[in-house]
């Protein structure tokens, strides 16, 4: 449940930042997607480490593994948001669908590979 709450907060942060960067400031969509994703990274890692998984392990090692997961997610997110937008979906709908799909993968990888100690 905590992972879902953190995911929801991160998704709101990510989508809001995307709207700010692209919808308000007019930043090119792929770059705005990267910027929004970076903002959500900080929120997601911190809350998942401390609250969702109660991890006390090596923060440096976890951060590197998490960064690798994020880079894979980033590549998939940019490609999927842009592809779904080209297919005719509004960019915010494309973003929400992409985020939801990747959440399942992220839970598994986070539980099994990143935050492997102190799980609740």
KAJO-V789482 format. One record per pair of residues at least 6 apart in sequence whose C-alpha atoms are under 6 Angstrom apart, sorted by the first residue. I is the first residue (numbers start at 1). J is the second residue. D is the distance in Angstrom with one decimal. If there is no record, write none. Layout:
# KAJO-V789482
I_J_D / I_J_D
This chain:
# KAJO-V789482
2_52_5.0 / 3_52_5.3 / 10_40_5.3 / 10_44_5.7 / 13_40_5.8 / 14_36_5.0 / 14_37_5.7 / 14_40_5.1 / 17_36_4.9 / 18_32_5.8 / 18_33_5.8 / 18_36_5.1 / 21_27_5.5 / 21_32_5.4 / 22_29_5.9 / 22_32_5.6 / 30_78_5.9 / 49_55_5.3 / 53_119_4.7 / 53_120_5.9 / 54_118_5.4 / 54_119_5.7 / 55_115_6.0 / 55_117_5.6 / 55_118_4.9 / 62_114_5.4 / 65_114_5.9 / 81_94_5.1 / 81_95_5.5 / 84_94_5.6 / 85_91_5.4
